[in-house]
Amino acid sequence: MINNPILTGFHPDPSVCRVGKDYYIAVSTFEWFPGVMIYHSKDLKHWHLVSTPVNRTSQLNMLGNPDSGGVWAPALSYHDGKFWLIYSDVKELGGSWKDVNNYLITCDTIDGKWTDPIYLNSSGFDPSLFHEEDGKKYLVNMVWDYRPTRHSFYGIALQEYSPEERKLIGPSKIIFKGTNRKLTEAPHLYKINGYYYLLTAEGGTKYEHAATIARSKKIEGPYEIHPENPLITSWSYPELPLQKAGHGSFVQTHTDEWYFVHLTARPLKYKETPLLENRGYCPLGRETAIQKIEWKGGWPYITGGNFPKNRVESPSIPEQMWEKTPIKETFDQEKLPLHFQTLRIPFTEEIGSLTERKGYLRLFGRESFHSLFTKSLVARRWQHFSFEAVTKVECSPENFMQLAGMTNYYNTKNWSSIHLTHDEEKGRVIALLDCDNGQLCEPVGIIPTPDNVSAVYLKTIVSYETYRYSYSFDGKVWIDVGHTFDSLKLSDDYTAETQEGFFTGAFVGMFAIDTSGTRLAADFDFFSYEEKGGKP
């Protein structure tokens, strides 16, 4: 059996692709760099990260992109002996417009050097490439309508793409306006047994989310809707642990079995709230799950009903496990591990180095957490409801504008940190900051560090609805800071109450800030992340 989610933590909008007996899933990364994460599996059960293809500024320039802007809904396919990847770069998501650029890159191998991008269009987001049997290729994407008197989700557009001319050609035509669920997006086209199947997501990406399927004998339609639509949703099943089921894609295994990968989220209840009033908060973000598909009367159905299952029957394929991600990263290589990301910009000498001090990650203090430009922050996803993260930092801040340490981060307005900084009276100190919807506070007083201690250990302890910080001067005796933080404040659901962008998930990592402009150097000896037991 396959246990869901198959990709835990912030891994939304999965696009699945099979090449022979190998399976790949590409997921959205939004403002985190590199853009797009691609996972590999042999059995649809065990997955490992193999590629971050959008890894150069020539492919993706996100300076100034808003929170939850950047790379939306990649679409991965394999045809003509190479991989094709379509992605959006969303520049503005508030107000009436969605400013977005859609691109195509290719590569002969999944983990090779992908091409510089070919610009496609800007009419909307969630583009996907369909390879027709006759050799033609078509782009589908949702079209955005800014007009106040119209619904902003205008419909799904189809337009031919010419590989020879490296551009879209011919007219763009709206082929599907969606169902009464509205908010029709995330289109993928498939041709199966003489029918074109158009898979979309609808209902928005909160708890009402769903996947819709329609079919036609002609690629331009008209499309008839599944007689028992939606294909999948959690909206009618508030008691399920897997919520927000929707946006996804199909794959046919080499053993002729069908599966559907889709985004989902696992809410934690906060205090005592009625089931239907507030389903909870999802600090791990939107994750990736998988369901088995069966065909009846020419239509796909989720096996066992149109809702997400915790456990799914595995395909008739031998299991193949992968080496687990190391608990402790010691920064002995000249590149960051693939599961670490930066914000909006690549990891270059502008923000840090892995070679200036061997065996250390050196970060140079740059702009604040509120900046949409040059931040010196290296982080990884929260992937469990209960875990501990530890780092060891060494730096010598000379004023209050210099700080470096550990952060738990959702976006520019929702984060917390424990760090070393400088106090005019006490010298080098440990301090905490908490940013709640843009309101900054110091939840506890500053803590002096001994004169004979050069490096300080910092720890995050996450336990479901809450998390705490502690520190140590020797890595053995730990002192709790005496303040509890709410995990929910690092969730899409909390952010959605007051902000336009709410599509990512919680991260934990290392940072350096220096608003004096002198670029404080902070050295991190290691970073560990370990799942802990807790609630069942």
C-alpha positions as CSV (number, residue, x, y, z in Angstrom):
1,M,0.0,0.0,0.0
2,I,1.0,3.6,-0.6
3,N,0.7,6.0,2.4
4,N,-0.4,9.6,1.7
5,P,0.9,12.2,1.3
6,I,3.7,10.9,-0.9
7,L,5.5,14.3,-0.8
8,T,5.2,15.8,2.7
9,G,5.5,19.5,3.4
10,F,5.1,22.3,0.8
11,H,4.8,20.4,-2.5
12,P,1.7,21.7,-4.3
13,D,0.4,21.4,-7.9
14,P,2.0,18.1,-8.8
15,S,2.6,17.3,-12.5
16,V,3.5,13.6,-13.0
17,C,5.3,12.2,-16.0
18,R,6.4,8.6,-16.9
19,V,9.5,7.7,-19.0
20,G,9.7,4.0,-19.5
21,K,9.7,2.5,-15.9
22,D,10.7,5.8,-14.3
23,Y,8.2,8.3,-12.8
24,Y,8.7,12.0,-12.1
25,I,6.7,14.6,-10.3
26,A,7.3,18.4,-10.7
27,V,5.9,20.7,-8.0
28,S,5.5,24.5,-7.5
29,T,8.0,26.5,-5.6
30,F,6.6,30.0,-5.8
31,E,9.1,32.6,-4.5
32,W,11.7,30.0,-3.4
33,F,14.8,29.5,-5.6
34,P,15.7,27.4,-7.5
35,G,12.3,27.1,-9.2
36,V,10.5,23.8,-9.5
37,M,11.4,20.6,-7.7
38,I,11.4,17.3,-9.5
39,Y,11.1,14.0,-7.7
40,H,11.8,10.5,-9.1
41,S,10.3,7.2,-8.3
42,K,10.3,3.6,-9.6
43,D,7.2,2.4,-7.8
44,L,5.0,5.6,-7.1
45,K,5.5,5.0,-3.4
46,H,9.1,6.0,-2.7
47,W,10.3,9.4,-4.0
48,H,13.5,11.3,-3.9
49,L,14.5,14.8,-5.1
50,V,16.6,14.6,-8.3
51,S,16.4,18.0,-10.0
52,T,15.8,21.7,-9.5
53,P,15.7,22.7,-13.2
54,V,15.0,26.4,-13.0
55,N,18.3,27.3,-11.3
56,R,19.7,30.3,-13.2
57,T,18.5,34.0,-13.3
58,S,18.5,33.7,-17.1
59,Q,15.6,31.3,-16.5
60,L,13.9,33.0,-13.6
61,N,14.4,36.6,-12.2
62,M,12.2,36.9,-9.1
63,L,13.7,40.1,-7.6
64,G,10.7,42.1,-6.3
65,N,8.2,39.3,-6.8
66,P,5.5,39.4,-4.1
67,D,4.9,36.7,-1.5
68,S,3.4,33.6,-3.1
69,G,4.4,35.0,-6.5
70,G,7.1,33.3,-8.7
71,V,6.8,29.8,-10.0
72,W,3.3,28.5,-10.2
73,A,2.1,25.1,-11.4
74,P,4.9,23.5,-13.5
75,A,3.9,21.0,-16.2
76,L,6.4,18.3,-16.9
77,S,6.2,16.0,-20.0
78,Y,8.5,13.8,-22.1
79,H,8.3,13.6,-25.9
80,D,10.6,13.6,-28.9
81,G,13.4,12.1,-26.7
82,K,13.5,15.0,-24.2
83,F,11.8,16.5,-21.2
84,W,9.6,19.6,-21.6
85,L,8.8,21.9,-18.6
86,I,6.3,24.7,-18.7
87,Y,6.1,27.1,-15.8
88,S,4.6,30.5,-14.8
89,D,6.5,33.4,-13.2
90,V,3.8,35.4,-11.4
91,K,4.9,39.1,-10.9
92,E,1.7,40.5,-9.3
93,L,-1.2,38.7,-7.7
94,G,-3.0,41.4,-5.7
95,G,-5.8,43.6,-7.0
96,S,-7.5,43.2,-10.4
97,W,-4.6,41.9,-12.5
98,K,-2.4,38.8,-12.4
99,D,0.8,39.9,-14.1
100,V,2.4,36.6,-15.3
101,N,4.9,35.3,-17.8
102,N,4.8,31.7,-19.1
103,Y,7.9,29.9,-20.2
104,L,9.1,26.6,-21.7
105,I,12.5,24.9,-21.1
106,T,13.7,21.5,-22.2
107,C,16.5,19.0,-21.3
108,D,17.6,15.6,-22.6
109,T,18.0,14.3,-19.0
110,I,16.0,15.1,-15.9
111,D,19.0,16.3,-13.9
112,G,21.0,17.9,-16.7
113,K,21.4,21.6,-17.7
114,W,18.0,22.8,-18.8
115,T,17.8,25.4,-21.6
116,D,17.2,29.1,-21.3
117,P,13.5,29.8,-21.4
118,I,11.3,30.4,-24.4
119,Y,8.6,33.0,-23.7
120,L,5.1,31.8,-24.5
121,N,2.4,34.2,-23.3
122,S,1.0,36.2,-20.4
123,S,-2.7,35.7,-20.7
124,G,-3.0,33.7,-17.5
125,F,-1.4,31.1,-15.3
126,D,-1.1,27.2,-15.1
127,P,0.1,26.5,-18.6
128,S,0.5,23.0,-19.8
129,L,1.9,21.4,-23.0
130,F,0.0,18.7,-24.9
131,H,1.8,16.5,-27.5
132,E,-0.7,15.4,-30.2
133,E,-0.3,12.1,-31.9
134,D,0.2,13.8,-35.3
135,G,3.3,15.7,-34.0
136,K,1.6,19.0,-33.2
137,K,1.9,20.6,-29.8
138,Y,-0.7,22.7,-28.0
139,L,-0.5,25.0,-25.0
140,V,-3.5,25.2,-22.6
141,N,-3.7,27.7,-19.8
142,M,-6.4,29.6,-17.8
143,V,-7.1,33.1,-19.0
144,W,-7.3,35.9,-16.4
145,D,-10.0,38.7,-16.8
146,Y,-9.3,41.9,-15.0
147,R,-12.6,43.6,-15.7
148,P,-14.6,44.3,-12.6
149,T,-17.9,43.2,-14.1
150,R,-16.6,39.8,-15.3
151,H,-15.5,36.7,-13.5
152,S,-11.7,36.8,-13.3
153,F,-11.3,33.2,-14.3
154,Y,-12.3,33.7,-18.0
155,G,-11.8,30.1,-19.2
156,I,-9.3,27.6,-20.5
157,A,-7.5,28.7,-23.7
158,L,-5.9,26.4,-26.4
159,Q,-3.2,27.5,-28.8
160,E,-0.7,25.6,-31.1
161,Y,3.0,25.8,-30.3
162,S,5.6,25.5,-33.0
163,P,8.9,24.0,-31.8
164,E,10.6,25.1,-35.1
165,E,9.5,28.7,-34.6
166,R,9.9,28.5,-30.8
167,K,6.6,30.4,-30.3
168,L,2.8,30.0,-30.2
169,I,1.2,30.2,-33.6
170,G,-2.4,30.5,-34.8
171,P,-5.4,31.8,-32.9
172,S,-6.0,31.3,-29.2
173,K,-9.4,29.7,-28.5
174,I,-11.4,29.3,-25.3
175,I,-12.3,25.6,-25.2
176,F,-13.8,25.3,-21.7
177,K,-15.5,27.8,-19.3
178,G,-15.7,25.4,-16.4
179,T,-18.5,24.2,-14.2
180,N,-20.6,26.0,-11.5
181,R,-17.8,25.4,-9.1
182,K,-16.0,28.2,-11.0
183,L,-12.3,29.3,-10.5
184,T,-11.3,26.9,-13.3
185,E,-7.6,26.5,-13.6
186,A,-4.7,24.0,-13.8
187,P,-5.6,22.5,-17.2
188,H,-4.0,19.3,-18.5
189,L,-5.0,17.6,-21.8
190,Y,-4.8,13.8,-22.4
191,K,-5.8,11.7,-25.4
192,I,-7.1,8.3,-24.4
193,N,-9.0,5.9,-26.6
194,G,-10.1,8.5,-29.1
195,Y,-11.2,11.1,-26.6
196,Y,-9.5,14.3,-25.5
197,Y,-9.8,14.5,-21.7
198,L,-9.4,18.0,-20.1
199,L,-8.5,17.8,-16.5
200,T,-8.8,21.1,-14.5
201,A,-8.9,22.3,-10.9
202,E,-11.8,24.3,-9.6
203,G,-13.3,25.9,-6.5
204,G,-10.1,27.8,-5.4
205,T,-7.2,26.3,-3.5
206,K,-8.8,26.4,0.0
207,Y,-11.0,23.8,1.5
208,E,-13.6,24.0,-1.4
209,H,-10.9,22.8,-3.9
210,A,-11.8,20.1,-6.4
211,A,-10.6,18.5,-9.7
212,T,-13.0,18.4,-12.7
213,I,-12.7,16.2,-15.7
214,A,-14.4,16.7,-19.2
215,R,-14.0,15.0,-22.6
216,S,-14.5,15.7,-26.3
217,K,-13.9,13.9,-29.6
218,K,-12.3,17.2,-30.8
219,I,-9.5,19.0,-29.2
220,E,-11.3,22.3,-29.5
221,G,-14.4,20.9,-27.9
222,P,-17.2,21.1,-27.0
223,Y,-16.3,19.3,-23.8
224,E,-18.9,17.3,-21.9
225,I,-18.5,17.1,-18.1
226,H,-18.0,13.9,-16.1
227,P,-21.5,12.6,-15.1
228,E,-20.4,12.4,-11.5
229,N,-18.2,15.4,-11.3
230,P,-16.0,16.4,-9.4
231,L,-13.3,13.7,-10.0
232,I,-12.1,14.4,-6.4
233,T,-12.8,16.8,-3.6
234,S,-12.5,17.0,0.2
235,W,-15.2,19.7,0.6
236,S,-18.0,17.2,1.2
237,Y,-15.9,15.2,3.7
238,P,-14.9,17.6,6.5
239,E,-13.9,14.6,8.7
240,L,-11.1,13.4,6.4
241,P,-7.5,14.0,7.4
242,L,-6.6,14.8,3.8
243,Q,-8.3,18.1,2.8
244,K,-8.1,20.6,-0.1
245,A,-7.9,17.7,-2.7
246,G,-7.8,19.0,-6.3
247,H,-5.1,20.3,-8.7
248,G,-3.4,17.2,-10.1
249,S,-2.5,15.1,-13.1
250,F,-2.8,11.5,-14.4
251,V,-0.2,8.8,-15.1
252,Q,-0.5,5.4,-16.7
253,T,2.0,2.9,-15.3
254,H,4.1,0.6,-17.4
255,T,1.9,-2.1,-15.9
256,D,-1.2,-0.5,-17.4
257,E,-2.6,0.9,-14.2
258,W,-3.9,4.4,-13.8
259,Y,-3.1,6.9,-10.9
260,F,-3.9,10.5,-10.1
261,V,-1.5,12.7,-8.2
262,H,-3.0,15.8,-6.6
263,L,-2.4,18.4,-4.0
264,T,-3.8,18.0,-0.5
265,A,-3.3,19.5,3.0
266,R,-3.5,18.1,6.5
267,P,-5.1,20.6,8.9
268,L,-4.4,20.8,12.6
269,K,-7.4,22.0,14.7
270,Y,-6.7,25.1,16.7
271,K,-8.3,25.0,20.1
272,E,-12.0,24.0,20.1
273,T,-13.8,25.1,16.9
274,P,-16.8,23.5,15.2
275,L,-16.0,21.1,12.5
276,L,-17.7,23.0,9.7
277,E,-16.8,26.5,11.0
278,N,-13.0,26.1,10.7
279,R,-11.4,23.0,9.4
280,G,-8.0,24.0,10.8
281,Y,-4.6,25.3,9.8
282,C,-2.0,23.6,7.6
283,P,1.5,24.7,8.6
284,L,3.0,22.0,6.3
285,G,1.4,23.7,3.3
286,R,-0.2,21.9,0.4
287,E,1.3,18.5,-0.1
288,T,1.2,15.8,-2.8
289,A,-0.9,12.7,-2.5
290,I,-1.8,9.9,-5.0
291,Q,-5.0,8.0,-5.7
292,K,-5.8,5.0,-7.9
293,I,-8.0,5.4,-10.9
294,E,-10.4,3.0,-12.5
295,W,-12.3,3.5,-15.8
296,K,-16.0,3.0,-16.2
297,G,-17.9,3.9,-19.4
298,G,-15.0,5.8,-20.8
299,W,-14.7,8.0,-17.6
300,P,-12.0,8.0,-14.9
301,Y,-13.1,7.5,-11.3
302,I,-11.2,7.6,-8.0
303,T,-11.2,4.1,-6.7
304,G,-13.5,3.9,-3.7
305,G,-15.2,7.2,-4.2
306,N,-14.3,10.8,-5.2
307,F,-12.4,11.7,-2.0
308,P,-8.8,11.3,-1.0
309,K,-7.7,8.1,0.8
310,N,-4.9,7.9,3.3
311,R,-3.8,4.5,2.0
312,V,-3.9,3.5,-1.7
313,E,-3.3,0.2,-3.4
314,S,0.2,0.1,-4.9
315,P,0.8,-0.7,-8.6
316,S,2.1,-4.1,-9.6
317,I,5.6,-2.9,-9.5
318,P,8.4,-4.0,-7.1
319,E,9.2,-1.5,-4.4
320,Q,12.4,0.5,-4.7
321,M,13.5,2.6,-1.8
322,W,16.0,5.5,-1.9
323,E,18.7,6.6,0.5
324,K,17.1,9.0,3.0
325,T,18.0,12.6,3.2
326,P,20.8,12.9,5.9
327,I,19.5,14.2,9.3
328,K,22.6,16.4,9.6
329,E,24.1,18.6,6.8
330,T,27.7,19.6,7.5
331,F,28.3,21.8,4.4
332,D,31.3,19.9,3.2
333,Q,30.3,20.2,-0.5
334,E,30.7,23.2,-2.8
335,K,26.9,23.2,-3.5
336,L,23.9,23.4,-1.2
337,P,21.9,20.2,-0.9
338,L,19.0,20.1,-3.3
339,H,16.3,20.4,-0.5
340,F,17.7,23.7,0.7
341,Q,16.4,26.9,-1.0
342,T,16.9,30.6,-1.0
343,L,14.3,33.4,-1.5
344,R,13.9,34.9,-4.9
345,I,17.6,34.8,-5.8
346,P,20.2,32.0,-6.3
347,F,22.8,31.1,-3.7
348,T,25.8,33.1,-4.9
349,E,28.7,35.0,-3.3
350,E,26.3,37.9,-3.1
351,I,24.7,36.2,0.0
352,G,27.0,33.4,1.0
353,S,29.8,31.0,0.4
354,L,30.5,27.3,1.0
355,T,34.3,27.7,0.3
356,E,35.5,30.7,2.3
357,R,35.6,28.6,5.5
358,K,35.8,24.9,4.7
359,G,33.0,22.9,6.3
360,Y,30.9,25.9,7.0
361,L,28.0,27.7,5.4
362,R,29.0,31.4,5.5
363,L,26.1,33.8,5.1
364,F,26.7,37.6,4.5
365,G,24.2,39.8,6.2
366,R,21.9,41.5,3.7
367,E,18.3,42.9,3.7
368,S,15.6,42.3,6.3
369,F,12.9,39.6,6.2
370,H,10.5,42.2,4.9
371,S,12.5,42.7,1.7
372,L,11.4,41.3,-1.6
373,F,14.9,41.6,-3.1
374,T,18.2,40.4,-1.6
375,K,17.8,38.2,1.5
376,S,20.5,36.0,2.9
377,L,18.4,33.0,4.0
378,V,18.9,29.3,3.4
379,A,16.0,27.1,4.5
380,R,14.2,23.8,4.1
381,R,10.6,22.8,4.4
382,W,8.7,21.7,7.5
383,Q,7.9,18.1,6.5
384,H,6.6,16.7,9.7
385,F,4.2,17.9,12.5
386,S,6.8,17.1,15.1
387,F,10.5,17.6,14.6
388,E,13.7,19.3,15.9
389,A,16.0,21.5,13.9
390,V,19.4,22.5,15.2
391,T,22.2,24.7,14.0
392,K,25.5,26.1,15.3
393,V,26.3,29.7,14.4
394,E,29.4,31.9,14.9
395,C,29.4,35.6,14.3
396,S,30.4,38.9,15.9
397,P,27.7,41.5,15.4
398,E,28.9,45.0,16.2
399,N,25.5,46.8,16.3
400,F,21.7,46.1,16.5
401,M,21.4,46.2,12.7
402,Q,23.4,43.0,12.5
403,L,21.8,39.7,13.4
404,A,22.2,36.0,12.4
405,G,20.6,32.8,13.5
406,M,17.7,30.5,12.9
407,T,14.2,31.3,11.5
408,N,10.9,29.7,11.0
409,Y,9.5,31.5,8.0
410,Y,6.3,31.6,6.0
411,N,6.6,34.9,4.2
412,T,7.7,38.5,4.7
413,K,4.9,39.2,7.2
414,N,4.8,35.9,9.1
415,W,8.0,34.6,10.7
416,S,10.0,34.3,13.9
417,S,13.7,34.0,14.7
418,I,16.2,33.3,17.4
419,H,19.6,35.0,16.6
420,L,22.8,36.6,17.7
421,T,22.9,40.4,17.7
422,H,24.5,43.3,19.6
423,D,23.1,45.3,22.5
424,E,24.6,48.7,23.4
425,E,24.9,47.7,27.1
426,K,25.3,44.0,27.1
427,G,27.3,43.4,23.9
428,R,26.7,40.2,22.0
429,V,23.3,38.7,22.9
430,I,20.7,36.1,21.9
431,A,17.4,37.7,21.0
432,L,14.1,36.7,19.5
433,L,11.7,38.3,17.1
434,D,8.2,37.4,16.2
435,C,6.4,38.9,13.1
436,D,2.6,38.4,13.1
437,N,0.9,39.7,9.9
438,G,3.6,42.4,9.7
439,Q,3.6,43.4,13.3
440,L,7.0,42.9,14.9
441,C,7.6,42.2,18.6
442,E,10.3,40.9,20.9
443,P,8.5,38.1,22.8
444,V,11.3,37.7,25.5
445,G,14.2,39.8,26.8
446,I,17.7,39.6,25.4
447,I,20.1,36.9,26.7
448,P,23.8,37.7,27.2
449,T,26.4,35.3,25.8
450,P,29.5,34.4,27.8
451,D,32.7,36.1,26.7
452,N,34.5,32.8,26.2
453,V,31.9,31.3,23.9
454,S,32.4,32.0,20.2
455,A,29.7,29.8,18.7
456,V,26.1,29.3,19.9
457,Y,23.8,26.4,19.3
458,L,20.2,27.2,18.3
459,K,17.2,24.8,18.3
460,T,13.6,24.7,17.0
461,I,11.3,22.2,18.6
462,V,8.0,21.8,16.6
463,S,5.2,19.9,18.2
464,Y,2.0,20.1,16.1
465,E,0.1,23.3,17.0
466,T,3.1,25.0,18.7
467,Y,6.9,25.4,18.4
468,R,9.6,26.7,20.8
469,Y,13.2,27.8,20.6
470,S,16.1,26.9,22.9
471,Y,19.8,27.7,22.9
472,S,23.0,26.1,24.2
473,F,26.6,27.2,24.7
474,D,28.1,23.7,24.5
475,G,25.6,21.7,22.5
476,K,24.7,19.6,25.6
477,V,22.9,21.7,28.1
478,W,19.9,23.4,26.4
479,I,17.9,26.3,27.8
480,D,14.4,27.0,26.7
481,V,13.6,30.7,25.9
482,G,10.3,30.6,27.8
483,H,7.9,31.4,24.9
484,T,5.6,29.3,22.8
485,F,4.8,30.2,19.2
486,D,1.7,29.1,17.2
487,S,2.4,26.9,14.2
488,L,-0.8,28.1,12.6
489,K,0.7,31.5,12.0
490,L,3.0,29.9,9.5
491,S,0.1,28.5,7.4
492,D,-1.7,29.3,4.2
493,D,-5.0,29.4,6.2
494,Y,-3.8,32.0,8.7
495,T,-2.2,34.1,6.0
496,A,-5.3,34.0,3.8
497,E,-7.3,35.8,6.5
498,T,-5.4,39.1,5.8
499,Q,-3.2,38.7,2.7
500,E,-3.5,38.2,-1.0
501,G,-0.8,35.4,-1.3
502,F,-1.2,32.3,0.7
503,F,0.2,29.4,-1.3
504,T,3.4,28.1,0.3
505,G,4.2,26.5,3.7
506,A,6.5,26.8,6.7
507,F,10.3,26.7,6.3
508,V,13.1,26.4,8.9
509,G,16.6,27.6,8.2
510,M,19.5,29.9,8.7
511,F,19.8,33.7,8.0
512,A,22.0,36.8,8.3
513,I,20.7,40.3,8.2
514,D,22.8,43.5,8.1
515,T,21.0,46.7,7.4
516,S,24.1,48.7,8.2
517,G,25.4,47.6,4.8
518,T,28.7,46.1,6.1
519,R,27.6,42.5,5.4
520,L,28.2,40.7,8.6
521,A,29.7,37.3,8.1
522,A,27.9,34.5,10.0
523,D,29.3,30.9,9.9
524,F,27.0,27.9,10.3
525,D,28.8,24.7,11.2
526,F,25.9,22.4,10.5
527,F,22.1,22.1,10.2
528,S,20.1,19.1,11.4
529,Y,16.5,18.2,10.9
530,E,15.0,15.2,12.7
531,E,11.4,13.9,12.9
532,K,10.2,13.3,16.4
533,G,7.4,11.1,17.8
534,G,4.2,12.7,19.1
535,K,0.5,12.4,18.6
536,P,-0.7,9.4,16.5
